């Protein structure tokens, strides 16, 4: 499979990339690692007139601890995130979810920014970004704006990014002390999640202060399992509390049927994976 | 319209003008004649097209040749030295880590990259590391054995 022909530009700076986008608001696509975009281009589901390659912009790959948050450059790969000691320590859930994206080769090319901007409800990072309260930095020639992950994912493959904007950085508040895990279920090695569950639990004196539970691939965007979160809040950490809360993970869920999973099966997986993620995060079983 | 690229392939600097949509795997196979890198699924799943890009394993059916501009690519043709097979090639041979051989170049390149990060992997780590490479005839038993054997060889070297 060969992509349709396109014009290609590899700007050397972010400013140059922003100018290119501003000149082609309707027909340009940005390419980072290309592991979401190229497969779509090969199927000719995406046929950009202009491809703007971010690979030659030197300053979009970094992981930095800044005051109260982790700043991650958009071109940082899943592999770099998964092995980063700073990410493990400050935002364990992000490392946990980046480590199970695709396979080794995919994680070597796929980027954090590319995956989030692609806004595929079946990818692993969007749910983690929501559970982590991530802030996404978008830049264009008109300036910079910061978008909360909760406002970023709008529909399937649709983010809050404007055509002229480039996602340049992901900011994650330090998660120190929170119990976190990401669980996904897939049919084949290296595959997308049929369903995934990202959990983050803050505790105080053995009681759950706040729980964030976000599900992958059960709707057009990542879905917050509010019933589970309220069932956990204020409760002591115990196997019974976790099991009972996880039972509510499918409340209100209306996932679309897929070839490999019926809505009922997805609801079942949502309950099971939420329980497994909570048990692993809280080290109970 | 061609895009000029400079790509170091197996240690040799190549300069070409390529169509922007040319995939790296076709640049290697059709432009350079390096047909050791195979096209299997063409959908980023099977790993037959795995090569090293700046030392990291990537699936060359999902990389544009223009994205490799300024970088170094290593293919299966580039790992033997002075007629001596790479220890990973030797190990695949010795342990019968192949049957039809179609997945083998990709398996070997991915395995070399795996050992680069994890010099003494457990069998489980080998299976996880090679998750992106599919073999449809031997099963994976002897492939895992081959990677273990190569790891021992390389540790001794």
Interface residues (C-beta under 8 A of the other chain):
Chain A: X1 X2 X3 X4 X5 X6 X7 X8 X10 X31 X34 X35 X38 X39 X41 X42 X51 X53 X55 X56 X79 X102 X103 X104 X105 X106 X108 X109 X189 X190
Chain B: X1 X3 X19 X20 X21 X23 X42 X43 X44 X45 X47 X50 X53 X56 X57 X58 X59 X62 X63 X64 X66 X67 X69 X70 X110 X113 X114 X129 X130 X131 X132 X134
